[in-house]
Amino acid sequence: MSKTRSESSPISPRDWQPVLDAYQASTPYNYAAIDDFLEPDVSKRLHQELIEHPGWRSQAHIGQPLIANMKPDIETISNIAKSIKDCCPSLFGDYELIEHWALMYPQNAARKVHADIGVVTLNIWLTPDEYNQDDSGGLIFFDVKRKTDTQMAGLPKEKLSYLWSEQYVKDHTQGKSVSVSYKCNRALLFDACTFHQTDAFTFVNKNPESYRINLSLAFDNLKVYQERSGSLKDKMSVKKRDV
């Protein structure tokens, strides 16, 4: 594959075949780490645009310190989605960007084990390395995947609450996992079905510029995604009524 790219693309030029090969070869996790993913000026600008975006909301109710920004309306993000699809058409096919979110961590704490609801996730780390006080703080992949839509179809009452179940992973793992360390402007392209977890980290945490920030883009067939996520919303609604 050529290293050429459109002048308007925010993604750095590279040979994408090794990325696709790594994704396929890393079974049962199915991921590829892409360093220097964005053009340097784009990475810096996007980091600042996210910090300044008004959409941040505290997620303190989940029991872990976290600030989330769901679907920030930043043009650069849309350009990234279009560019990655153009770079890897064999992986993305007809999938489209159906969700994107940014997470900011004002305190150092590992996140819960979970699987995403889409088909392919692109995760980008944006906080400069100077604020990271050790070599960890990345992502851990586990050798467990969520059920496929075909498997779910045979279980009409099955809900998606297990996607946030550490016990589900314990019950299905063969004891294997792999960790990818944090690095600014490193992207992780991975199978959204794979259970994963933000690793423990130690950032400076003096101000938003020094908080660990990651941006995630989810790709899927829109109709299928809506049906799948609708099942989860139904489950959450029932849970709230039962409280």
Helices and strands as residue ranges (DSSP letters): H 17-25, E 31-34, H 40-52, E 57-58, G 60-62, E 67-70, H 75-87, H 89-92, E 96-105, E 120-125, G 129-131, E 139-145, H 149-153, G 161-164, H 166-172, E 177-180, E 187-191, E 194-198, G 208-210, E 212-220, H 222-242
